[in-house]
Amino acid sequence: MAVSANRLELLQIADAVAREKVIDRGIVIAAMEDAIQKAARSRYGSETEVRAEINPRTGEIRLQRLLQVVEAVENPATEIDLVDAKSRNPAAQVGDFIAEPLPPMDFGRIAAQSAKQVIVQKVREAERDRQFDEYKNRIGEIVNGVVKRVEYGNVIVDLGRGEAIVRRDELIPREAFRNGDRIRAYIYDVRREQRGPQIFLSRTHPQFMAKLFAQEVPEIYDAIIEVKSVARDPGSRAKIAVYSRDSSIDPVGACVGMRGSRVQAVVQELQGEKIDIIPWSPDAATFIVNALQPAEVAKVVLDEDAERIEVVVPDDQLSLAIGRRGQNVRLASQLTGWDIDILTEQEESERRQKEFAERTQLFVDALNVDEVVGQLLASEGFASVEEVAYVDLDEIASIEGFDEQTAEEIQARAREHLEEIERQLDEERRALGVEDELRDVAGVTTQMMVALGKDGIKTVEDLAGCATDDLIGWTERKNGETVRHPGALSELEISRAEAEEIVMAARIAAGWIEAPVVEEEDVDAEEDGVEGEAAR
């Protein structure tokens, strides 16, 4: 390669590379200029500041050396004195640069090889930038490509205008691809990498199945039917929840298609993966019952704070509800976002009997009554000593076999028991070093003070600095499962609203914020309303 090489050939090479790599022609010419500059420095010295310019229309190459204007020259390769500089440019000043033309030169073999490497590197960088810019906004799309090669189980895919990779763990189990095979996959990430593909594809991603349904079902593409959630055990089984915005269209039937044609097209693409199409419901209990199909559900019990649900199924439906290796209940949990506990009717009956026995024993021990009295209280729905102590006396007296005197005695014993517990808790609170002022915070009980003290929250300021989650705990999803992190008051089972009120009350008590002021107009309006009712 020489500076005096055929100019037309140089431009033809630039055009060919630009077309092949789908990059701007100017980037290729700039890469050639950098390569020529590097080769020229090896000829004239690495400290020499060489500039190469290629005319994009004629292909003419100009080489120049930049010399800095100085008072006294120390390095002739990089400097020129002021007198010589003014002879070339009368306006030259110390510190300016003078461009000195260099004669055409032939590159040696090493210089030519070095120049080639520079061009290849610059073109590759430009190509990678172009790929990133083109595909970064296409995350979430399905693309078609051709298998270019397979490396250690990873499939390299030629997308035509870019190169992508399907990692081994993003392939459906037991599927194999060979060079030249057509492949369809989901773009789940595009990121800049120093080397290798920057476009990451998946055939196991839940949204891959959702996008396949969007291609097969026009109602999904037209947003008449919405895919609410997807759960997959790739290559084995999947569940997809769908919802129709048009009440006249059955979302499940639309996804199945005539004689199953639509769902079968998706199943074939997913290597025979069995798909359960579930009707979505805004009611969590109904949605979970649907998600556990084909198992029949007898009863559900929701715990919305913990996002947990207990499902009771007939004894003969237990294995069907759980599925092989827990597959059915696991997919249903991923689909709904709830933790699901499955019980048989017999197990639920045994648990209820156990809870009844525990409540009975609680009343026997706390109230110092015989077992029959404890059973009567438990069977009437009393679940705690507090309920017995502060319920209306008539409710206890109305229990069969009780009279008013018996009810008064039971309620008195309940209150004595609670007072003794309060005394013990207060002693424990003092031992933990929890300050008395914390008791003045609205909503805080002695039992809460003990729990807070065990968690290191001992002053009003400590409580004011807490977040709501610090008190009630929080949950997060990890690997498809819900992980529960307990808070200081988790064992007391207070609600989020109660925790928020306690934290706000603590901040008011600490002087961090001011208590909300009730508007006088609202007070006057309430008083007027009361007076009006009295007048009527």
C-alpha positions, 0 to 999 in steps of 0.5 A: 500500500502506498500513498501514491497508489491508485486514487480511484482504487482507494475510494472504491475500497472505502465504498466497498467496506462501507457497504459491506459493514453498513457504516458511513463512508466517511468513517472508513476514510477517517480510519484510512487517514489514521492508518496512514498517520500511524505508518508515517510516524514509524517512518519519521519518528513517533514524536513527529505530529503527522496529519494525513488527509484523503480527499473524499472526491478525488482520493488524493492523499496529503501528508503534513507535519505539524511544527510548533513555533518556538523562540529557540529550536530544541527538536527539529522534528517537532519545532520551528523557530519564529523567523522560519515560521514567519517566512512561511506565514507572516502572521505566525506567533510563538505557540502556533503550529505550522503545517509542513508538506511531506513527500509521498512515501512507500510503506514497508511490509511492517508499516502496511500491516500496521496500517491494515490493523488500524483500519480493521480496528476502526471499522470494527468499532464503527460497526459495533457502534452502529449495531448498538445504536440500531438494536438498543431500542429493539429490546422486547422484539422477536428477530429472525436470523441464521445460525452462523456458528455454535461455540461451547453450546452458545449459538452465534446468530447472523441477523443480517445487520448484526451478530447476536448470541443465544447463550446455552442457558437461554436455549430450550432444553434438548434443542440443537442448532447447526450452521445455516439453521433458521432461528427465531428468538427474543431480544432481552438485552443490548449492551456495549461489549469490548468484544463478541456479540452485543445483542443477547437473545433468548428462547426461554424468556417468558416474553418470547412466548407472549410475543409469539402469541402476538404474532399468531393472534391478531386480537393481541396484536390489535390490543383487544386481548392483553397478555397479563403474565406468563410463567414458563418451565421451558420445553416442558410446560407454561401458563399464560394469563390473558384478558379481553377488553371486549366482553364479546370476545373470549380471550382463551378461545381466541388464543386457541384458534380454530381447532387449536391452530394458533396455539399449536403454531406457538407449541411447535416453535417452543419444541412441544411445550405444553401451554395452559391458557388462563383467563385473567381476573382482577379478583386475586382468588379467582385468578389463582383458582384459574391458574391452578387448572386443571386441579379443582379448588374447594376453598381459598384463604388470602393473606394480602399483606404477605401476598400469600394464599392458602388453597384447599383442594379435595384429597384426590386433587392434591397431586394434580394441583401440585403437579409433577415435581411441584411444576403446576403450583410453581408456575401458578405462583409465578403467574399470579405473583402470590405464594401458594400453600396447598392443603387437602380438605383433611389437612385443613380440618386437622389444622382447624381442630388444632387451632381450636384446641390451642385457643381452648388451652389459651383460655384455660390457662389465662382465665383459670377456667375448666376445659368446657368453658374454654371450648365454649369461648373458642366455639363462639369465635373468641380468638384472644384474651383481649377480645374477652376482656373488652367485648360487651358483657352481654355477648359473653352472658348470651353464651349457652350455660353462662349467666351475667355473674359468670360473664362478669367473673370471666371478664374480670379474670381476663382483665387481670391477666392482661394487667399482669402481662402489661406489668411483665412487659413494662419490666422487660421494656425497662430492662431493654433501656427503652425510654418512657417518652416512647409510650406517648407516641400515638399507637405505640403499646408496651408490647410494641416498645419491647419489640422495638427495644429488641431491634435497637429502637429505644428512643422517639428519635430512633422510631422517627428515623424508621421507614414503614418497612423497618417496622412491618418488613418487606418482600422481594422476588428472587428466582421466582420465589418471594423472600420475606424480610421481617421488621421490628413489629412483624410478629405483632402483625400490624398493618402498613397503615398502622405502621405509617401512622406510628412513624408519622406520630413519632416524627411529630413527637420528635419535632421533625414535622408539625402536626397537621392543622385542622382547618377552622372552616371544616370545624365550623362546618361540622359544628353547624351540622351537629347544631342542625341535627340537634334542631331537627 
